[in-house]
């Protein structure tokens, strides 16, 4: 399985990540690489808990991530 993660810069330094397909699944790290590794572990634990509770495992098939370039907005 693959999941989309969104990585954000943390105000206090480092990074934090969220997993849109798994509400409540977050992690953090000092570097992007550490954040990715920690988020992978968080996803695995989140799915393990869902399985223990006999809940459905959400798939990550509804997200489209894109970037849009805009020009300077005049005021």
C-alpha positions as CSV (number, residue, x, y, z in Angstrom):
1,X,0.0,0.0,0.0
2,X,1.1,3.6,-0.6
3,X,-0.2,6.7,1.2
4,X,0.1,10.3,0.4
5,X,1.8,12.4,3.1
6,X,1.9,16.1,3.4
7,X,5.1,17.5,5.0
8,X,5.1,20.9,6.7
9,X,7.8,23.0,8.2
10,X,7.2,23.2,12.0
11,X,7.3,26.7,13.5
12,X,9.6,25.5,16.3
13,X,12.0,23.9,13.7
14,X,12.0,20.5,12.0
15,X,9.0,19.2,10.1
16,X,5.7,17.4,10.7
17,X,3.6,15.3,8.4
18,X,0.0,14.3,8.1
19,X,-1.6,11.4,6.2
20,X,-4.9,12.7,4.6
21,X,-6.3,9.2,4.1
22,X,-5.8,8.3,7.7
23,X,-7.3,11.0,9.9
24,X,-5.4,11.5,13.1
25,X,-2.2,10.0,11.7
26,X,0.6,12.5,12.2
27,X,4.4,12.4,12.9
28,X,7.4,14.7,13.0
29,X,11.1,14.8,12.7
30,X,14.2,17.1,12.6
31,X,14.8,16.5,8.9
32,X,12.5,15.6,6.0
33,X,14.1,12.1,5.8
34,X,13.5,11.5,9.6
35,X,9.9,12.8,9.2
36,X,9.2,10.4,6.3
37,X,10.7,7.4,8.3
38,X,8.7,8.4,11.4
39,X,5.5,8.8,9.3
40,X,6.0,5.4,7.8
41,X,6.1,3.9,11.3
42,X,3.0,6.0,12.3
43,X,1.1,4.7,9.3
44,X,2.0,1.1,10.1
45,X,0.9,1.5,13.8
46,X,-2.3,3.3,12.7
47,X,-3.2,0.5,10.3
48,X,-2.3,-2.1,13.0
49,X,-4.7,-0.4,15.4
50,X,-7.5,-0.3,12.8
51,X,-7.0,-4.0,12.2
52,X,-7.2,-4.8,15.9
53,X,-10.4,-2.9,16.1
54,X,-11.8,-4.7,13.0
55,X,-12.2,-1.4,11.2
56,X,-11.9,-0.8,7.5
57,X,-8.4,0.2,6.3
58,X,-8.8,3.4,4.2
59,X,-7.2,3.4,0.8
60,X,-5.4,6.4,-0.6
61,X,-7.2,6.7,-3.9
62,X,-9.1,9.9,-3.6
63,X,-6.2,12.5,-3.4
64,X,-4.7,14.5,-6.1
65,X,-1.7,16.6,-5.2
66,X,-0.8,19.4,-7.6
67,X,1.0,22.8,-7.6
68,X,-0.3,25.9,-9.2
69,X,1.9,28.8,-10.2
70,X,0.3,32.3,-9.9
71,X,1.7,35.6,-10.8
72,X,2.1,38.6,-8.4
73,X,-1.3,39.8,-7.3
74,X,-1.6,43.6,-7.6
75,X,-3.4,45.4,-4.8
